[in-house]
Structures are given as structure tokens and as C-alpha cells.
């Protein structure tokens, strides 16, 4: 099998060397070429025919955003992963890049990391994303188990809307939030797998398109109906109930599914706080974070909605939920807002998606 050909675009010699060493450790990946700026990258693409590009966000001359615009104009389907510093400025630029068509991003190791630790971080963060985007894992097939446990929906009321999402999430959340109305009769809680700073920037960008405020959650914050709360990077977000009100509680307990924040952690706490009155939504993303949490929701009598394969950037998290027989409905991204509104209004059942 031919290796996945990667074009590395970064103005830093150190970063190019680090990425080259990272890829050389995996037999399925080969470095197709190196480019120190966006102009050179655009010249090299037709020369080296990469399968995927890693693109630095901040570069002189032609920066990552401008380079991405030209790549998308010339090569609309060529996968691009942004390589971003862990700063507020870079987080904003990275989210802009995702909106412009970048497929995903990874954050650069910090200057305090040793070379060995930096490369190990990139191996665990970057290589799985490359393989998932190139689909070296193969297509997901839904396996039906006739012995699967049947869950009964016991509540028509929804007190909490809980969303779990990862790869492709910022754009997916944008699509959903900009079509939801103000005044929803429940708070919306979101776990988006992102590092610190990025979640705050995401909340600000979603607030700019939504008809309601979107907050990066704060420990002890009251969760108001008609508002949305995003778990901050590197913190689990849980729900606590005091009387008739819900509150956010943050912690730095051990990661689950290699994630902090974790969808499973948030979903379990939502059930403890609201019992059956929980709507869990799993959207595009790698891995299976949220699957156990959805099982918790179903056992309590709550509802679960999964994004379909066709509209997911990576159908990993939703597929895990569907394969486990936990999804009440499987719908395309453009219908998720409608389903939220309908179920909050007392809709009894969502139209089943095709499980093929």
C-alpha cells in the first residue's frame, strides 16, 4: 500500500523537522514535500501531488488563511489540517480557517516540551487525524445485533440539551446554532474536544451568529434556559441541580476516552441532574466519546440523536452510538436544529434515519 503523502507547510525550520520526524515513525505516511511559506506550497502541490497538507496558521508573506483560500479555490477536495499555536490570536485564525474549509487542526507543542514529548504529542494528535481524513480506517458498517437491549422512552419533557462533538464540530455547531431561535425552554450544554483558549474563542464566534448567548462555562455558573454553555478546554463540565435550577461544575479529573473535556462525563452528570429529561446529541467526530454516556441517557429513559454519516466530517462518534443501538434517530446536520426545536416543543418521536 502506498503511503499517505503529506506536504508540510511551515515557516519554522524546527516545526518542519519535528513534523518530518513524526511522520517518519509511521510506515503508512511519507513526506511528499516541504514548503517554508504559502507561495512555495502552492507551487509544490502540482509537483508532489500530496494526499493531505499540514498548514501553519501564522506565516510571513502569504499566511495560512490566505494560502488556504487559494488551495480551496484550486483543490477543493484536498484535505488540509491547520497547525496552530496555542494562543488567543491563533485560535481565532484557526476557527476562521475551519470556516473557510480546513478539515481539522492540531495545536503545536509548547516551547517547554522536550523534543521527545513534542513528537509523541504529534504522533497521538496528528497521525490519527490524517488517517481518518484519508479514510485508511475503511468505511464504517453498522452491525445490527438482534439481541441488543431495547430502551423505552419514558419522558416527553426535555430539561437539558447536551451535545457532544469533535472533528468538524465548530462548523457543525455554527450550522445548528444559527438556525435555533431565542427563548428555547432548556439550556444547551456542549462538549467540543478543544484545548484551552479555543473554547472561549468558539463561544464568542457562536454568540456572533446565534440568537442567544453562548458562554464558555464557568464553575458554579447557573445554566439558564435559552442559553448555551461550552466546556472549557482541559476541564470536564458536569451538571449539578439545586432545587429547580441547574448549575455548571468544572473539574480536572482524569481524562476519559483520552479526552478532557469528555462527552461521557457531561452526559452522565446530566442524567444524574435531570433523570429522563435529557436529550443527548452526538455529532461529527473521531473515536467513541459519548457512546457510554448515551447508554446512560437511554437507561434513564431519555432521548438520543445522532448525526448521519453523509454530513459528518468523520463518522466516528455518531457511528459508535448508532452501532450500539442507542440512537432514537439518525439525521443529517441540516435537520438537527429542527429536531431540537420539535422535541423541545413536545414532539413524541423523530423520524428514523436509514441504518445501512
Secondary structure, DSSP 8 states (H G I E B T S, - for coil): ---EEEEEE-S-HHHHHHHHHHHHT-TTEEEEEEESSHHHHHHHHHHH--SEEEEESS-SSS-HHHHHHHHHHH-TTSEEEEEE-SSHHHHHHHHHHHHTT--EEEE---TTS-HHHHHHHHIIIIIHHHHHHHTTT--------TT--------S--SEEEEEE-TTHHHHHHHHHTTS-S--SSEEEEEE---TTHHHHHHHHHHHHSSS-EEE--TT-EE-TT-EEE--TT-EEEEEEETTEEEEEEE----BTTBSS-HHHHHHHHHHHHTT-EEEEE-SBSS-TTHHHHHHHHHHT-EEEEE-STT-SSBSHHHHHHHTT--SEEE-HHHHHHHHHHHHTT----------
